[in-house]
């Protein structure tokens, strides 16, 4: 999806209510891609490369800076994820050690929770981008507990990020008005910070996002192809930002202020379709180089399965490597035994593409 205007409900097996937004970006840092991404003349990077890709995607006028909510702004953004630091150890098991973590990027400090397998590394790693939880209620590392535990037991470093404006992360007052593209920047910077850590194999880093975090997945892999080797989305939001904006922002009276700010800058989707297309990941699917796996239930009460089908069709039309796994009767948060099947499929997918 593009600069995600909002998003669906929350976790990978925990928390709940659905009413929020999300998005992503690229960079320069030790073990990461170079800053400032791309012109249409630049050749595409292969999966697993560390440089961003440029293709013939839409771009703004050379005389006008890209809107901060646009994919072009995320392409051009300077990413500088660094200084991954571990502090309090809590929740460790016989298979892994778990720490409160912070890293820096985009002038902010972002908090999170990291699991590091016991034994000798370096290990492959996964950045986990969570679904919507009200930032005022969210606490450090409260979501995607099942994914973190399972993958760490399989030998992956897992960094669950809190995003800006969440938990102990720095504040960004412009994030909502910018369709929450800051979440994408946080995810890409997390990858760059991970790649510089001695426990991590910098050539084997993947991204997994759930619900709103699935939108972060879409936006990250179009804005900065090559940062991640593979990506997985669980019950993702739409790859068309208008779908998300209309569902969670425009029609929600409690968010009328945020809707007004966005429309004042971009215009309405009906009056300015080109401006809104420039905020959608789907518009830029030609840039994708990473294989993508999507899990989605047929009874998802928040993010319709049709959205994932549309995203898959758009990716396949561009010749991209994408796989959709559908779970009959599955709701927004998959329950066992369907979740167990999904995580085994995720494990096999990661093993194939991070080997």
N, C-alpha and C positions, 0 to 999 in steps of 0.2 A: 504494500500500500504506500501511499506517498507520505507527505508530511501529515501525519495522522491527526485528524482534528479531535478525535476522542477515542473511546475504546470500550470493550466489553469487560466482563467481570474478571475476577482476579486470579486465582492461584493455580498451581499445578497440584491440587488436591487439598487445599485448605480454604481459606477465606473466601468471601463472597460477593457482595452486591455489585451490580454492573452499572456503572455510569461514568466512564472516564475516557481519556485520550492517550496518544503516543507517537514516536518517530526516531531517526538515525543519521550517521556520517563517516569520515576518513582521516589520513594523517601523516604525521612525522614523529618518529620516536624510535628508540633502540629496538631493533627487531621488527619494526613495523613499516608501513608504507610511507611514501614521500608525501609531502603536503601539497595541497593546492590543486589536486587532480586536473584536469583533462581538457583537451581540445578535441574536436572531431577528427583531427588528423592523427591522433595518437592511436597506435594499435592496441587491441584488447589484450589484457593480461591473462595468462592461463590460470586455471584453478590452482590455488596454493601459492601463487606469486605474491610478492609483498608490495606491489605497486598498484595504484588505482587504475581503472580502465576508463577510456573515453570512447564514445561512439557517436553516431549521428543523432543523438537525442536532442530534444528541443533545448535551446539555450536563449538567455535573455539578450536584449540589445547590448551591443558592446559599449554603449554610452550610458547604460543604466544598470546599477547593481542589482543582482538577483534579490527577489523578495526573500526575507529571512525564513519564511515557511516553505520555500521551494526546494525541490530536489537539486536544482542547480546550485543553490547556496550551500547545500550539504556536500556537493561534489567539490566545490571550491574551498570549503572550510579547511582550516589548518588544524590538524589533529595532533595532540601532544600528550597522549596518555603516558603516565610515568609514576615513579615513586610508589609502587604497590607496597604497602606496609601492613604487617600483621601485628595484632596486639592481643587482646584477651582471648585465651583459649577456653572454649566452652562447647560442650556437646560432642566431644571426641569419642571415637569408638575404637575397637580393636583393629578396624580396617583403615581408618583415616583420622587425621587430626583436624579439628575445626576451629577457626579463628574469626574474630571480628577483623575486618579489613578496611583499609581506605586506599584510594589512589587519587592522583591529581590529573586534571585536564580541563581545557577550556576556561582556565582561570578559577576552577572550582575544585573542591574536595568532595569526592563521592564515596559514600560508605557502602559496605556490603558484608557478605559472609563467604568465607572460602573454606573448602575442604581439600586437604592434601593427602593422597594415599600414603600409607606407611610403606616403607621400602625405598629402594633406590630409584631415583628419577634419572633424567627428566621424563615427565609424563605428558601425554596429550592433555588438552584442557578444553573446557567448555565455559563460555559466558552464558549466564542464564538471565533472560530479560522477562520480568514478571508481568502479569496482567494488572488491570486497574484495581487499585485500592485507594480509597480517599487518603490523600497525603497527610491530612490532619490526624488520621487514625493509624496510619501504617507504622509498623515498628521494624527495626532492622532484621532483615532476613526472614520475614514471617511467612513467605510463600515458597512454592515449588520445593517443599521439603522432600517429597518422594523422589523427584528427579535428582536432587543433590545427593541424597543418600545412596540411591541405586548406582549412579554413575561413578561416585567416588569409590564405591566397593568394587567397581569394574576397572579401576585404575586410572580414572580421569581426575585431574584437578578441576574443581567446579567453583567458579566465582559468580555468586548470585549478587547482582548489583541492585542498590536501592533506588537509583535515579536521583537526579537533582530534585530538591524540594521534598525529599522523603527521608525519614529517619534522621541520621546524623549528617546527611549530605548538605552541601551549601545551597543557598536559595538562588533562584533565578526568577525574578518577578515577570519576565517577558515570555516565559515558556508557554503558557496557555494561549496567549495572543499569537504566538508563532506556531500554532498547531502542534505543540509539544515536540518539535524536532530535536529539542535538547536531549531527549531520551535516546535517540539514535547516536548522537555525539557521545553520550556517556557509554553506550555499548561498544562503539568502535574504540574509544579511548581505553576501555577496560581490556580489550584484546591487546592493544599496544603495551599496556602496563604488564599484563600477564606474560607477554613474550620476552620481557626483560627479566623475569624472575627465574632463578636457577632451578626451581622445581619443574619448570615448564619447557617442553620442546616447542620452540617458537614456530616451527613449520607445521604443527598439528594443533590448531586451535579452531573450534567450531562455535556456532551461535545457536542457542535454542531459546525460542520465545513462545509465550503463551498468551492467547487472547490479544490484548493490547500489545503485549510483547511480540506476538506474531507480526503485527504491523511494524514493529521495530526491525524484525528480521527482514521483511520486504524492503524497507527503506535502506537498511544498512548494506544489503547486498547489491542494490542498484547504485547507491551513492559511492561506495568504496569497495568495488569488487577486488578480490585478492587478499583482503585483510583476513577473512575466514576461509577455511578449506571446505566447509560444508555447513548447511543450516537446516534446522528443523523448526516447524511451526505447529503448535497445538491450538486448534480451534481459533484460527487467526481472524482478526477484523478484516475488513475489505481492503484490497489494494487500490481502491479508488477513494480518495480522501473525502469526496462529496458524500459518499454513503455514510461514512463515520460521522462527519460533521452534522449531517441532517439527523441521524439517529440519536446521537448523544449530546449534541450541543444546541443546535438550532431549535429543536423542538422541546427543550428542557427549560422551563421558565426560570429555574434556579441558576441557569448558566447564560441568561440573556446578556449579561455584561460582556462575557467572553465572546459570545456570538457577534455582538455589535462591533467589538474591536476588530474581529477578523473581517467582517463584511465591510467595515469602513475602509479597510486597506485593500482587500482583494475584490470587493464587489460581491454580489450574490452569485452562486453557481449558475443560475439561469442567465444572468446578464453578462457574466464574464467566464464562459466555459474554458477558454484557453488559459486564463490565469489559474483556474482551479486544476486543470489538467497538469499544469507545471508543478503542483504540489503532490501529485499522485505517483506512487512507485510504478504503477502499471504503465504509465506513459513511457517509462524508462527501462522496461524489462529487457530491451536489447542489450543493456549493459551487463546483465547477470552472467557470471562465469562459474558460480558455485552450484553443485548439486543441491537440490532442495527436497525435503520430505515434509509432507503436510498430513497431520492427523485431524479428522473431524467427524463428529457424531451426527447422525441424521436427525436427532431430536434436540439439537443445540438450541437452547432458549434465548441466547444472547446474540450469537454470531451465526447467521444462517449458513448452512452447508453450501447454498448457492454461491455465496461469496467465494468460497475456496474453489468451487468448480470453475467460476469465471476467471479467477486468477490462474488456475492451472491451464485453462484453455488459452489465455493470453500468453503465458510462458511457452507453451508448446508451439504456438503460432510463430514464436521467435526462435524455435529450435532449441529451447533450453531443457536441461535435465531436471525433471520434476516428477515427483511421485505423490499421488494422493491416496491415503488409506482411510476408508470410510468405515464407521462403526455403527451398525444398525441399532437404533434405539439409544445410542450414546448421547448424553447430555453435554453441556458446555464443559463441565469438569468430568472427565471419564472416571467411572468407578470400576473396580475389579469385577470380573476378570479382564475387561476390555483395556483398562489402563495397563495391566501387566503385559498384555499382548503388545500394546503400543510402545512400551519402554524397551521390550525385547527387540522390536523392529528398529527402534531408534539406536539401540546398541549395535545391531548388525550394520545399520547404515553408517554409523560413525566409524566402526571397525573397517568397513570397506573403503571409506574416503579419507580417513586419517592414517591409513597404514603407511 
